[in-house]
Amino acid sequence: KNEVEQSPQNLTAQEGEFITINCSYSVGISALHWLQQHPGGGIVSLFMLSSGKKKHGRLIATINIQEKHSSLHITASHPRDSAVYICAVTRGAQKLVFGQGTRLTINP
Amino acid sequence: DVKVTQSSRYLVKRTGEKVFLECVQDMDHENMFWYRQDPGLGLRLIYFSYDVKMKEKGDIPEGYSVSREKKERFSLILESASTNQTSMYLCASSETGLGTLPQHFGDGTRLSIL
């Protein structure tokens, strides 16, 4: 079993829909990261959080430390949000352990 | 803004060749990382370095070596390339400090070994 599990693996939705991507982890962590990878490969860090909730524009990330679970929400989704979203956790020494990613497609 | 630059976006090499992948960062970061990304497996850490000439094995170091002679440059070396090393390779860097700091990624090198 992977230390970091994401669901769903693939998600297709219509423009405007509310999107939720889930991440569960099985180990103690110092922080959880949400990353975005567009076609072509480059990865951008969206959020880093160790408790509570963070918001940036239409993106919201939450984490429940007791339940070892995090969610990434996208409100009013747009085709430009289409990307792979990756959850990763830091276990120490700045090293990341990654989930397999969720491929999101938003259709116009 | 932090810039992490990988020398090639696409690379095609032959089995048995020695392959060098180069990564340069411009923010004086202490930590640098090499990952490979494969469908269904996500990103996996090959090697990382926390200082010049220092290196530590990641989860899948077999078949790879690294070099960090200068703080800004971290090279990944495939000693004798094999077809199972066909993959997307990503370099990242981060500062050292209290708590967790974000990693900054390059655009990746898609390597094909024929």
Backbone of each chain as ProteinMPNN parsed JSONL, in Angstrom:
{"seq_chain_A": "KNEVEQSPQNLTAQEGEFITINCSYSVGISALHWLQQHPGGGIVSLFMLSSGKKKHGRLIATINIQEKHSSLHITASHPRDSAVYICAVTRGAQKLVFGQGTRLTINP", "coords_chain_A": {"N_chain_A": [[0.858, -1.191, 0.0], [0.545, 2.205, -0.914], [2.142, 4.98, 0.702], [0.939, 7.399, 0.383], [-2.167, 8.088, -0.807], [-4.259, 8.93, -3.477], [-7.482, 10.082, -4.574], [-10.099, 10.831, -6.902], [-8.38, 8.815, -9.439], [-8.685, 9.688, -12.019], [-10.58, 12.4, -13.284], [-13.306, 13.855, -14.775], [-15.049, 16.74, -15.659], [-17.609, 19.266, -16.09], [-17.274, 22.635, -17.191], [-17.408, 25.047, -14.623], [-18.248, 23.428, -12.576], [-17.969, 22.265, -9.155], [-15.052, 21.021, -7.774], [-13.53, 18.253, -6.167], [-10.662, 16.802, -4.853], [-9.129, 14.11, -3.275], [-6.856, 13.144, -0.638], [-5.139, 10.752, 1.152], [-3.036, 9.735, 3.814], [-0.594, 7.613, 5.384], [1.333, 7.866, 7.29], [3.273, 9.64, 9.804], [3.584, 13.134, 9.4], [5.277, 16.188, 8.521], [4.387, 18.19, 6.926], [1.977, 18.822, 4.314], [1.667, 18.824, 0.804], [0.189, 20.318, -2.049], [0.406, 19.97, -5.481], [0.636, 21.109, -8.89], [0.591, 19.903, -12.152], [1.035, 20.674, -15.415], [0.285, 19.693, -18.843], [3.236, 18.829, -20.599], [4.911, 18.995, -18.484], [6.062, 20.673, -16.357], [6.087, 21.362, -12.845], [4.179, 22.95, -10.388], [4.053, 24.415, -7.203], [1.187, 24.491, -5.276], [-0.025, 24.619, -2.694], [1.171, 24.477, 0.678], [0.657, 22.885, 3.633], [0.095, 22.394, 7.13], [-1.872, 22.307, 8.954], [-5.407, 22.924, 9.315], [-6.738, 25.13, 6.931], [-6.244, 26.482, 3.662], [-6.489, 29.116, 1.258], [-6.472, 30.099, -2.11], [-7.321, 32.195, -4.469], [-9.512, 30.525, -6.557], [-8.973, 28.11, -5.481], [-8.943, 25.818, -2.791], [-7.479, 24.353, 0.012], [-7.593, 21.795, 2.413], [-6.795, 20.226, 5.546], [-6.919, 17.418, 7.689], [-5.468, 16.49, 10.44], [-5.77, 14.514, 12.385], [-7.317, 12.586, 11.104], [-5.649, 12.022, 9.045], [-5.916, 13.083, 6.404], [-6.478, 14.983, 3.458], [-7.971, 17.5, 1.403], [-8.367, 18.907, -1.841], [-9.994, 21.558, -3.243], [-11.694, 22.943, -6.027], [-13.316, 25.755, -7.015], [-15.92, 26.884, -9.237], [-14.924, 25.691, -11.707], [-12.651, 25.695, -14.527], [-11.688, 25.243, -17.978], [-8.897, 25.75, -18.115], [-8.0, 24.813, -15.722], [-7.469, 22.204, -16.103], [-5.306, 19.606, -15.536], [-2.703, 17.637, -13.984], [-3.045, 16.867, -10.628], [-1.188, 16.704, -7.745], [-0.62, 15.162, -4.677], [1.547, 15.439, -1.927], [3.686, 14.453, 0.789], [5.725, 15.621, 3.47], [8.222, 14.018, 5.209], [10.417, 14.503, 6.655], [13.712, 15.944, 6.694], [13.321, 17.457, 4.44], [12.433, 15.782, 2.41], [10.152, 14.56, -0.013], [7.209, 12.536, -0.262], [5.227, 11.138, -2.692], [1.835, 11.116, -3.92], [0.01, 9.306, -6.465], [-1.158, 11.013, -8.219], [-3.859, 12.939, -9.661], [-5.659, 13.069, -12.536], [-7.169, 15.728, -13.95], [-9.776, 16.812, -15.986], [-11.384, 19.446, -17.46], [-14.179, 20.161, -19.177], [-15.376, 22.432, -21.695]], "CA_chain_A": [[0.0, 0.0, 0.0], [1.31, 3.434, -0.96], [2.02, 5.833, 1.883], [0.06, 8.52, 0.019], [-3.17, 7.625, -1.759], [-5.157, 9.968, -3.981], [-8.675, 9.665, -5.302], [-9.98, 9.741, -7.873], [-7.189, 8.872, -10.298], [-9.085, 10.513, -13.159], [-11.814, 13.123, -13.024], [-13.75, 14.712, -15.878], [-16.186, 17.543, -15.224], [-17.98, 20.372, -16.953], [-16.886, 23.962, -16.726], [-18.281, 25.61, -13.602], [-18.515, 22.486, -11.483], [-17.133, 22.254, -7.957], [-14.183, 19.85, -7.869], [-12.838, 17.821, -4.943], [-9.667, 15.74, -4.979], [-8.814, 13.666, -1.925], [-5.527, 12.588, -0.376], [-4.976, 10.124, 2.465], [-1.655, 9.304, 4.045], [-0.59, 6.618, 6.454], [2.499, 8.07, 8.139], [3.365, 10.958, 10.399], [4.146, 14.086, 8.447], [5.492, 17.559, 9.0], [3.593, 19.08, 6.078], [1.381, 18.225, 3.118], [1.763, 19.729, -0.34], [-0.566, 20.098, -3.279], [1.18, 20.418, -6.634], [-0.083, 21.065, -10.156], [1.462, 19.604, -13.287], [0.366, 20.861, -16.699], [0.897, 18.95, -19.956], [4.553, 19.406, -20.853], [5.715, 18.462, -17.394], [6.483, 21.499, -15.235], [5.3, 21.223, -11.619], [4.067, 24.181, -9.612], [3.539, 24.207, -5.863], [-0.038, 25.263, -5.026], [-0.193, 24.827, -1.267], [1.859, 23.673, 1.668], [-0.084, 23.121, 4.873], [0.28, 21.431, 8.21], [-3.113, 22.28, 9.729], [-6.458, 23.849, 8.918], [-7.251, 25.401, 5.593], [-5.659, 27.61, 2.944], [-7.268, 29.486, 0.07], [-5.787, 30.967, -3.064], [-8.228, 32.34, -5.61], [-10.595, 29.527, -6.579], [-8.474, 26.861, -4.911], [-8.975, 25.698, -1.334], [-6.903, 23.1, 0.511], [-7.852, 21.536, 3.827], [-6.135, 19.051, 6.081], [-7.356, 16.927, 8.991], [-4.292, 15.746, 10.896], [-6.207, 13.32, 13.134], [-7.797, 11.586, 10.155], [-4.623, 11.834, 8.014], [-6.649, 13.291, 5.16], [-6.498, 16.342, 2.919], [-8.753, 17.688, 0.185], [-8.163, 20.087, -2.681], [-11.24, 21.945, -3.884], [-11.651, 24.008, -7.036], [-14.651, 26.304, -7.249], [-16.135, 27.46, -10.577], [-13.825, 25.138, -12.5], [-12.447, 26.248, -15.875], [-10.798, 24.352, -18.754], [-7.474, 25.966, -17.831], [-7.654, 24.051, -14.518], [-7.127, 20.84, -16.506], [-3.913, 19.33, -15.191], [-2.558, 16.578, -12.982], [-2.874, 17.415, -9.286], [-0.384, 15.737, -6.996], [-0.492, 15.343, -3.235], [2.832, 14.931, -1.431], [3.892, 14.731, 2.21], [7.111, 15.726, 3.925], [8.414, 13.204, 6.403], [11.637, 14.917, 7.338], [14.866, 16.244, 5.846], [12.828, 18.079, 3.212], [12.115, 14.817, 1.366], [8.726, 14.409, -0.293], [6.64, 11.269, -0.72], [4.173, 11.601, -3.582], [0.744, 10.299, -4.406], [0.115, 8.982, -7.89], [-1.698, 12.092, -9.024], [-5.228, 12.908, -10.178], [-5.747, 13.773, -13.824], [-8.423, 16.482, -14.021], [-10.127, 17.394, -17.285], [-12.575, 20.282, -17.398], [-14.694, 20.397, -20.531], [-16.126, 23.693, -21.811]], "C_chain_A": [[0.891, 1.237, 0.0], [1.101, 4.229, 0.317], [1.062, 6.994, 1.638], [-0.88, 8.035, -1.087], [-4.071, 8.787, -2.167], [-6.378, 9.348, -4.628], [-9.461, 10.9, -5.733], [-8.672, 9.834, -8.657], [-7.444, 9.741, -11.516], [-10.424, 11.157, -12.841], [-12.105, 14.029, -14.212], [-15.001, 15.437, -15.434], [-16.456, 18.641, -16.239], [-17.538, 21.687, -16.324], [-17.905, 24.49, -15.713], [-18.532, 24.698, -12.417], [-17.525, 22.676, -10.334], [-16.37, 20.931, -7.928], [-13.575, 19.539, -6.51], [-11.897, 16.667, -5.276], [-9.196, 15.402, -3.566], [-7.438, 13.027, -1.828], [-5.514, 12.019, 1.037], [-3.551, 9.646, 2.61], [-1.612, 8.448, 5.304], [0.553, 6.806, 7.438], [2.448, 9.451, 8.775], [4.069, 11.905, 9.457], [4.426, 15.408, 9.145], [4.718, 18.562, 8.155], [3.039, 18.284, 4.904], [1.377, 19.275, 2.017], [0.751, 19.327, -1.401], [0.197, 20.755, -4.421], [0.317, 20.293, -7.888], [0.923, 20.836, -11.278], [0.656, 19.704, -14.579], [1.007, 19.961, -17.748], [2.2, 19.612, -20.364], [5.467, 19.208, -19.677], [5.995, 19.344, -16.206], [5.534, 21.385, -14.051], [5.352, 22.532, -10.842], [3.491, 23.835, -8.238], [2.322, 25.109, -5.65], [-0.167, 25.633, -3.55], [0.789, 23.958, -0.491], [1.146, 23.943, 2.982], [0.168, 22.022, 5.881], [-0.935, 21.389, 9.131], [-4.124, 23.181, 9.044], [-6.721, 23.924, 7.43], [-6.487, 26.565, 4.989], [-6.447, 27.855, 1.682], [-6.418, 30.391, -0.803], [-6.645, 31.05, -4.311], [-9.364, 31.347, -5.513], [-10.175, 28.194, -5.974], [-8.484, 26.916, -3.385], [-8.37, 24.345, -0.962], [-7.187, 22.989, 1.999], [-7.08, 20.303, 4.262], [-6.714, 18.722, 7.454], [-6.253, 15.992, 9.491], [-4.701, 14.453, 11.591], [-6.633, 12.202, 12.19], [-6.784, 11.301, 9.051], [-5.249, 11.976, 6.617], [-6.599, 14.758, 4.757], [-7.371, 16.364, 1.673], [-8.32, 18.962, -0.521], [-9.479, 20.36, -3.399], [-10.961, 23.034, -4.921], [-13.085, 24.488, -7.245], [-14.723, 26.911, -8.65], [-15.048, 27.002, -11.537], [-13.85, 25.655, -13.941], [-11.542, 25.297, -16.645], [-9.313, 24.558, -18.469], [-7.034, 25.297, -16.523], [-7.267, 22.61, -14.857], [-5.631, 20.615, -16.331], [-3.893, 18.065, -14.348], [-2.283, 17.252, -11.645], [-2.247, 16.328, -8.414], [-0.343, 16.137, -5.534], [0.857, 14.758, -2.813], [2.962, 15.287, 0.039], [5.382, 14.803, 2.499], [7.256, 14.944, 5.212], [9.66, 13.591, 7.172], [12.731, 15.163, 6.337], [14.446, 16.774, 4.481], [12.484, 17.086, 2.117], [10.608, 14.647, 1.239], [8.397, 12.977, -0.679], [5.359, 11.625, -1.467], [3.043, 10.597, -3.728], [0.885, 10.118, -5.913], [-0.445, 10.069, -8.796], [-3.145, 11.855, -9.437], [-5.265, 13.728, -11.455], [-7.13, 14.401, -13.942], [-8.601, 17.056, -15.415], [-11.413, 18.172, -17.114], [-12.996, 20.615, -18.822], [-15.501, 21.685, -20.592], [-17.616, 23.434, -22.013]], "O_chain_A": [[1.846, 1.339, 0.771], [0.04, 4.17, 0.938], [0.447, 7.509, 2.572], [-0.439, 7.625, -2.16], [-4.577, 9.528, -1.324], [-6.324, 8.239, -5.161], [-9.49, 11.901, -5.018], [-7.945, 10.822, -8.546], [-6.551, 10.441, -11.993], [-11.291, 10.547, -12.215], [-11.28, 14.853, -14.607], [-15.919, 14.82, -14.892], [-15.645, 18.91, -17.125], [-17.444, 21.824, -15.104], [-19.113, 24.389, -15.925], [-18.981, 25.153, -11.365], [-16.413, 23.172, -10.514], [-16.962, 19.858, -8.042], [-13.156, 20.442, -5.786], [-12.295, 15.684, -5.901], [-8.902, 16.291, -2.766], [-6.924, 12.452, -2.788], [-5.837, 12.715, 2.0], [-2.931, 9.203, 1.643], [-2.479, 8.547, 6.173], [0.728, 5.982, 8.337], [1.686, 10.32, 8.349], [5.036, 11.532, 8.793], [3.883, 15.701, 10.211], [4.425, 19.665, 8.617], [3.554, 17.225, 4.547], [1.12, 20.454, 2.26], [0.494, 18.143, -1.617], [0.581, 21.922, -4.349], [-0.608, 19.482, -7.944], [1.964, 21.488, -11.343], [-0.274, 18.932, -14.812], [2.14, 19.513, -17.572], [2.263, 20.838, -20.464], [6.687, 19.248, -19.835], [6.158, 18.817, -15.106], [4.318, 21.319, -14.229], [6.41, 23.135, -10.663], [2.549, 23.05, -8.134], [2.402, 26.326, -5.818], [-0.386, 26.793, -3.2], [1.181, 22.876, -0.926], [1.037, 25.094, 3.406], [0.422, 20.871, 5.525], [-1.018, 20.523, 10.002], [-3.76, 24.084, 8.291], [-6.903, 22.907, 6.761], [-6.122, 27.513, 5.684], [-7.008, 26.929, 1.098], [-5.746, 31.308, -0.329], [-6.701, 30.114, -5.109], [-10.094, 31.318, -4.523], [-10.961, 27.246, -5.963], [-8.093, 27.912, -2.775], [-8.711, 23.32, -1.552], [-7.042, 23.954, 2.749], [-6.751, 19.442, 3.446], [-6.965, 19.608, 8.271], [-6.121, 14.858, 9.029], [-4.06, 13.418, 11.413], [-6.355, 11.028, 12.433], [-7.021, 10.437, 8.207], [-5.117, 11.092, 5.771], [-6.668, 15.653, 5.599], [-7.491, 15.359, 0.973], [-7.958, 19.956, 0.109], [-10.012, 19.486, -4.083], [-10.122, 23.913, -4.724], [-13.961, 23.704, -7.612], [-13.721, 27.389, -9.182], [-14.334, 27.823, -12.114], [-14.898, 25.997, -14.489], [-10.714, 24.613, -16.044], [-8.54, 23.606, -18.576], [-5.838, 25.219, -16.241], [-6.79, 21.878, -13.99], [-4.804, 21.33, -16.897], [-4.939, 17.495, -14.037], [-1.4, 18.103, -11.538], [-2.721, 15.194, -8.361], [-0.071, 17.288, -5.192], [1.255, 13.697, -3.295], [2.419, 16.296, 0.49], [6.191, 14.134, 1.856], [6.526, 15.163, 6.179], [9.918, 13.046, 8.245], [12.68, 14.634, 5.226], [15.138, 16.562, 3.485], [12.259, 17.502, 0.98], [9.883, 14.597, 2.233], [9.188, 12.292, -1.329], [4.503, 12.333, -0.935], [3.257, 9.386, -3.669], [1.763, 10.702, -6.547], [-0.226, 10.044, -10.007], [-3.594, 10.714, -9.549], [-4.946, 14.917, -11.462], [-8.137, 13.697, -14.023], [-7.703, 17.7, -15.958], [-12.422, 17.623, -16.672], [-12.264, 21.264, -19.569], [-16.231, 22.004, -19.653], [-18.396, 24.38, -22.129]]}, "seq_chain_B": "DVKVTQSSRYLVKRTGEKVFLECVQDMDHENMFWYRQDPGLGLRLIYFSYDVKMKEKGDIPEGYSVSREKKERFSLILESASTNQTSMYLCASSETGLGTLPQHFGDGTRLSIL", "coords_chain_B": {"N_chain_B": [[11.595, 35.32, -8.573], [12.117, 31.83, -8.167], [14.227, 29.95, -10.256], [14.498, 26.938, -11.807], [16.399, 25.172, -13.917], [16.461, 22.757, -16.389], [18.611, 21.002, -18.532], [17.769, 19.839, -20.949], [14.675, 19.372, -22.701], [13.739, 17.207, -24.096], [15.228, 14.07, -24.777], [17.038, 11.65, -26.523], [18.602, 8.591, -26.321], [20.949, 5.85, -26.671], [20.919, 2.384, -25.702], [23.262, 1.467, -23.227], [24.788, 3.761, -23.418], [26.456, 6.471, -21.713], [24.764, 8.806, -19.86], [24.084, 12.183, -19.247], [22.226, 14.282, -17.215], [21.452, 17.585, -16.649], [21.014, 20.09, -14.12], [20.221, 23.294, -13.035], [19.98, 25.78, -10.541], [18.916, 29.039, -9.5], [18.804, 30.289, -7.043], [20.439, 29.961, -4.87], [19.942, 27.721, -3.305], [20.22, 25.195, -0.798], [19.413, 22.51, -0.901], [18.973, 19.975, -3.319], [17.265, 17.924, -5.714], [16.67, 14.879, -7.475], [14.17, 13.359, -9.357], [12.27, 10.655, -10.787], [9.494, 10.191, -12.957], [6.842, 8.104, -13.541], [4.109, 6.613, -15.327], [1.37, 5.71, -13.313], [3.006, 5.26, -11.151], [3.824, 7.61, -10.057], [5.902, 10.298, -8.752], [9.216, 9.496, -7.926], [11.936, 9.483, -5.686], [15.265, 9.754, -6.662], [17.961, 10.566, -6.048], [19.25, 12.871, -3.614], [20.719, 16.018, -2.649], [22.223, 17.829, -0.075], [24.115, 19.686, 0.169], [27.089, 21.102, -1.284], [29.018, 18.648, -2.864], [27.873, 16.745, -1.245], [25.713, 13.956, -0.946], [22.802, 11.897, -1.014], [21.222, 8.749, -1.108], [18.096, 8.152, -2.664], [14.909, 6.641, -3.049], [15.143, 4.988, -5.263], [17.92, 4.466, -6.313], [19.447, 2.786, -7.927], [21.48, 2.188, -10.709], [21.967, 4.78, -11.233], [23.945, 7.762, -10.719], [25.138, 10.727, -9.05], [26.263, 14.16, -9.189], [27.57, 16.917, -7.478], [29.242, 19.505, -7.732], [29.241, 22.231, -7.647], [27.266, 24.668, -5.926], [24.968, 25.512, -7.295], [24.436, 23.64, -9.241], [23.328, 20.425, -10.158], [23.878, 17.252, -11.122], [22.605, 14.438, -12.83], [23.515, 11.148, -13.492], [23.402, 8.564, -15.771], [24.889, 5.659, -15.743], [25.184, 3.486, -17.528], [23.034, 3.43, -19.826], [19.751, 2.006, -19.808], [16.82, 0.439, -21.253], [14.758, 0.437, -19.402], [15.091, 2.754, -18.08], [13.908, 4.72, -19.447], [11.971, 7.525, -19.123], [10.298, 10.305, -17.447], [12.25, 12.839, -16.138], [12.704, 14.805, -13.301], [13.97, 17.688, -11.782], [14.516, 19.336, -8.663], [14.636, 22.017, -6.242], [15.313, 23.312, -2.932], [15.258, 25.487, -0.064], [17.145, 25.29, 3.009], [15.89, 25.237, 6.241], [14.106, 26.205, 9.239], [11.448, 24.039, 9.87], [9.247, 22.925, 7.204], [9.957, 23.565, 3.838], [8.94, 24.79, 0.618], [9.431, 22.888, -2.415], [10.985, 23.678, -5.504], [10.399, 23.146, -8.851], [11.942, 22.013, -11.898], [11.23, 22.027, -15.481], [11.32, 19.471, -16.413], [12.806, 16.569, -18.006], [12.246, 14.621, -20.723], [13.231, 11.509, -21.239], [14.277, 9.141, -23.541], [15.308, 5.867, -24.0], [16.746, 3.945, -26.383]], "CA_chain_B": [[11.106, 33.943, -8.659], [13.121, 30.781, -8.292], [14.266, 29.323, -11.569], [15.222, 25.674, -11.883], [16.527, 24.925, -15.358], [17.005, 21.473, -16.817], [19.334, 21.306, -19.769], [17.056, 19.381, -22.143], [13.283, 18.958, -22.506], [13.625, 15.875, -24.685], [16.537, 13.483, -25.034], [16.987, 10.262, -26.995], [19.921, 7.967, -26.222], [20.963, 4.411, -26.967], [21.277, 1.454, -24.631], [24.687, 1.362, -22.958], [25.439, 5.071, -23.392], [26.498, 7.23, -20.463], [23.874, 9.941, -20.09], [24.163, 13.235, -18.226], [21.127, 15.244, -17.134], [21.951, 18.714, -15.86], [20.01, 20.935, -13.476], [20.812, 24.494, -12.432], [19.029, 26.658, -9.856], [19.503, 30.373, -9.395], [18.414, 30.921, -5.783], [21.374, 29.637, -3.787], [19.33, 26.717, -2.445], [21.122, 24.144, -0.334], [18.914, 21.174, -1.237], [18.568, 19.69, -4.699], [16.66, 16.601, -5.793], [16.331, 14.286, -8.768], [13.058, 12.413, -9.345], [11.719, 10.183, -12.037], [8.039, 10.101, -12.928], [6.342, 7.077, -14.443], [2.654, 6.44, -15.208], [0.925, 4.766, -12.298], [3.934, 5.183, -10.021], [4.065, 8.937, -9.504], [7.288, 10.719, -8.672], [10.033, 8.76, -6.975], [13.203, 10.16, -5.449], [16.439, 8.979, -7.058], [19.037, 11.062, -5.184], [19.214, 14.277, -3.278], [21.958, 16.604, -2.138], [21.92, 18.922, 0.856], [25.221, 20.634, 0.158], [28.09, 20.779, -2.305], [29.723, 17.376, -2.696], [27.125, 15.836, -0.373], [24.61, 13.313, -1.647], [22.16, 10.816, -0.271], [20.366, 7.938, -1.97], [16.659, 8.183, -2.468], [14.221, 5.355, -3.037], [15.487, 4.159, -6.44], [19.198, 4.962, -6.832], [20.192, 1.788, -8.711], [21.692, 2.54, -12.111], [22.176, 6.227, -11.314], [24.831, 8.449, -9.792], [24.939, 12.174, -9.107], [27.438, 14.99, -8.935], [27.279, 18.298, -7.096], [30.527, 20.181, -7.553], [28.92, 23.633, -7.334], [25.986, 24.728, -5.222], [23.829, 25.745, -8.166], [24.317, 22.627, -10.289], [23.175, 19.045, -9.681], [23.845, 16.423, -12.331], [22.212, 13.029, -12.722], [24.283, 10.376, -14.467], [23.037, 7.171, -16.034], [26.209, 5.114, -16.054], [25.042, 2.668, -18.738], [21.585, 3.564, -19.956], [18.97, 0.832, -20.197], [15.479, 0.837, -21.713], [13.861, 0.678, -18.26], [15.322, 4.105, -17.57], [13.068, 5.647, -20.201], [11.094, 8.132, -18.125], [10.387, 11.752, -17.262], [13.116, 13.161, -15.007], [12.45, 16.145, -12.78], [14.896, 18.224, -10.797], [13.902, 20.325, -7.772], [15.535, 22.589, -5.228], [14.651, 23.973, -1.811], [16.129, 26.032, 0.968], [17.192, 24.628, 4.299], [15.464, 26.159, 7.274], [13.219, 25.614, 10.232], [10.194, 23.599, 9.28], [9.235, 22.452, 5.827], [9.963, 24.627, 2.832], [8.488, 24.222, -0.65], [10.399, 22.579, -3.445], [10.757, 24.34, -6.782], [10.691, 22.132, -9.848], [12.215, 22.324, -13.29], [10.188, 21.625, -16.433], [11.434, 18.049, -16.699], [13.462, 16.051, -19.211], [11.668, 13.343, -21.139], [14.358, 10.721, -21.739], [13.967, 7.858, -24.185], [16.478, 5.013, -24.23], [16.377, 3.003, -27.454]], "C_chain_B": [[12.258, 32.967, -8.816], [13.062, 30.187, -9.681], [15.114, 28.066, -11.456], [15.22, 25.274, -13.353], [17.149, 23.571, -15.607], [17.488, 21.614, -18.243], [18.571, 20.895, -21.022], [15.612, 19.082, -21.792], [13.064, 17.539, -23.016], [15.029, 15.376, -25.023], [16.339, 12.042, -25.475], [18.401, 9.712, -26.992], [19.797, 6.472, -26.507], [21.372, 3.617, -25.73], [22.792, 1.383, -24.484], [25.419, 2.695, -22.913], [25.489, 5.615, -21.973], [25.743, 8.528, -20.709], [23.992, 10.917, -18.918], [22.915, 14.122, -18.325], [21.564, 16.343, -16.172], [20.807, 19.546, -15.315], [20.726, 22.091, -12.806], [19.711, 25.302, -11.766], [19.732, 27.976, -9.517], [19.224, 31.051, -8.063], [19.28, 30.499, -4.605], [20.781, 28.62, -2.797], [20.325, 25.643, -2.058], [20.712, 22.768, -0.864], [18.56, 21.072, -2.713], [18.209, 18.224, -4.809], [16.537, 16.171, -7.256], [15.24, 13.237, -8.552], [12.882, 11.83, -10.735], [10.217, 9.983, -11.853], [7.577, 9.122, -13.981], [4.85, 6.908, -14.237], [2.31, 5.373, -14.176], [1.808, 4.686, -11.075], [4.189, 6.539, -9.378], [5.539, 9.3, -9.527], [8.014, 9.917, -7.598], [11.417, 9.403, -6.898], [14.369, 9.24, -5.813], [17.604, 9.302, -6.122], [18.687, 12.463, -4.733], [20.538, 14.708, -2.661], [21.603, 17.774, -1.24], [23.08, 19.905, 0.973], [26.18, 20.223, -0.955], [28.85, 19.522, -1.899], [29.037, 16.41, -1.738], [25.973, 15.24, -1.163], [24.053, 12.213, -0.767], [21.234, 10.062, -1.222], [18.906, 8.157, -1.613], [16.096, 6.781, -2.492], [14.652, 4.416, -4.162], [16.815, 4.584, -7.047], [19.915, 4.025, -7.803], [20.275, 2.224, -10.16], [21.982, 4.015, -12.324], [23.311, 6.652, -10.378], [24.592, 9.943, -9.957], [26.258, 12.879, -8.817], [26.981, 16.38, -8.551], [28.597, 18.974, -6.718], [30.352, 21.656, -7.217], [27.506, 23.686, -6.769], [24.807, 24.819, -6.18], [23.548, 24.611, -9.147], [24.299, 21.215, -9.697], [22.968, 18.169, -10.893], [23.438, 15.002, -11.986], [22.893, 12.268, -13.849], [23.715, 8.97, -14.556], [24.305, 6.508, -16.556], [26.205, 4.293, -17.34], [23.548, 2.534, -18.982], [20.924, 2.257, -20.394], [17.545, 1.281, -20.521], [14.542, 1.1, -20.543], [14.133, 2.015, -17.558], [14.655, 5.168, -18.441], [12.008, 6.21, -19.26], [11.141, 9.645, -18.249], [11.233, 11.99, -16.01], [12.914, 14.609, -14.6], [13.464, 16.485, -11.705], [14.142, 19.23, -9.928], [14.948, 20.866, -6.814], [14.698, 23.195, -4.112], [15.695, 24.531, -0.865], [16.19, 25.071, 2.145], [16.784, 25.641, 5.353], [14.611, 25.443, 8.288], [11.907, 25.216, 9.571], [10.362, 23.173, 7.827], [9.163, 23.634, 4.88], [9.599, 24.025, 1.482], [9.648, 23.903, -1.573], [9.977, 23.271, -4.738], [11.26, 23.417, -7.875], [11.1, 22.741, -11.181], [11.101, 21.797, -14.181], [10.267, 20.152, -16.83], [12.196, 17.756, -17.977], [12.827, 14.711, -19.53], [12.755, 12.564, -21.864], [13.863, 9.407, -22.321], [15.265, 7.121, -24.442], [16.068, 3.935, -25.246], [17.292, 1.787, -27.484]], "O_chain_B": [[13.241, 33.241, -9.505], [11.982, 29.948, -10.221], [16.28, 28.112, -11.066], [14.165, 25.066, -13.951], [18.23, 23.268, -15.102], [16.848, 22.27, -19.065], [18.711, 21.54, -22.06], [15.337, 18.587, -20.699], [12.299, 16.769, -22.436], [15.89, 16.128, -25.482], [15.563, 11.301, -24.87], [19.3, 10.3, -27.593], [18.701, 5.916, -26.573], [22.069, 4.113, -24.845], [23.519, 1.256, -25.469], [26.547, 2.763, -22.426], [24.662, 5.26, -21.133], [26.043, 9.262, -21.651], [23.998, 10.516, -17.754], [22.597, 14.644, -19.394], [21.985, 16.08, -15.046], [19.766, 19.693, -15.955], [21.714, 21.898, -12.097], [18.64, 25.495, -12.341], [20.94, 28.029, -9.286], [19.388, 32.266, -7.949], [18.879, 30.669, -3.454], [21.082, 28.657, -1.604], [21.16, 25.227, -2.861], [21.564, 21.959, -1.23], [17.931, 21.965, -3.281], [18.762, 17.381, -4.102], [16.329, 16.993, -8.148], [15.356, 12.357, -7.699], [13.29, 12.427, -11.732], [9.737, 9.657, -10.767], [7.875, 9.278, -15.165], [4.359, 7.041, -13.116], [2.881, 4.283, -14.169], [1.413, 4.108, -10.062], [4.715, 6.607, -8.267], [6.329, 8.682, -10.24], [7.491, 9.692, -6.507], [11.989, 9.81, -7.91], [14.455, 8.106, -5.342], [18.16, 8.409, -5.482], [17.918, 13.162, -5.392], [21.35, 13.893, -2.222], [20.779, 18.615, -1.601], [23.037, 20.839, 1.774], [26.082, 19.121, -1.497], [29.264, 19.363, -0.75], [29.585, 15.345, -1.452], [25.331, 15.929, -1.955], [24.737, 11.674, 0.102], [20.547, 10.67, -2.041], [18.534, 8.322, -0.451], [16.727, 5.84, -2.011], [14.542, 3.196, -4.035], [16.841, 5.024, -8.196], [20.89, 4.427, -8.437], [19.268, 2.585, -10.769], [22.215, 4.454, -13.451], [23.596, 5.988, -9.382], [23.92, 10.372, -10.895], [27.21, 12.303, -8.29], [26.116, 16.962, -9.205], [29.0, 19.005, -5.555], [31.214, 22.26, -6.578], [26.661, 22.852, -7.094], [23.748, 24.256, -5.903], [22.516, 24.625, -9.819], [25.13, 20.859, -8.861], [21.985, 18.328, -11.617], [23.873, 14.439, -10.982], [22.856, 12.682, -15.007], [23.567, 8.278, -13.55], [24.737, 6.771, -17.679], [27.127, 4.399, -18.149], [22.883, 1.656, -18.43], [21.451, 1.513, -21.221], [17.117, 2.362, -20.116], [13.618, 1.905, -20.669], [13.482, 2.355, -16.57], [14.815, 6.366, -18.206], [11.236, 5.455, -18.669], [11.908, 10.199, -19.036], [10.967, 11.417, -14.954], [12.945, 15.518, -15.43], [13.771, 15.671, -10.834], [13.229, 19.902, -10.408], [15.999, 20.262, -6.602], [13.534, 23.546, -4.308], [16.851, 24.109, -0.861], [15.379, 24.151, 2.255], [17.274, 26.77, 5.36], [14.415, 24.23, 8.212], [11.334, 25.985, 8.799], [11.474, 23.08, 7.307], [8.404, 24.579, 5.095], [9.917, 22.865, 1.222], [10.698, 24.544, -1.531], [8.79, 23.427, -5.027], [12.402, 22.958, -7.838], [10.665, 23.834, -11.544], [10.143, 21.193, -13.698], [9.375, 19.644, -17.509], [12.234, 18.567, -18.903], [12.86, 13.784, -18.721], [13.151, 12.922, -22.973], [13.127, 8.661, -21.676], [16.202, 7.667, -25.023], [15.17, 3.131, -24.996], [17.117, 0.903, -28.323]]}, "name": "protein", "num_of_chains": 2, "seq": "KNEVEQSPQNLTAQEGEFITINCSYSVGISALHWLQQHPGGGIVSLFMLSSGKKKHGRLIATINIQEKHSSLHITASHPRDSAVYICAVTRGAQKLVFGQGTRLTINPDVKVTQSSRYLVKRTGEKVFLECVQDMDHENMFWYRQDPGLGLRLIYFSYDVKMKEKGDIPEGYSVSREKKERFSLILESASTNQTSMYLCASSETGLGTLPQHFGDGTRLSIL"}
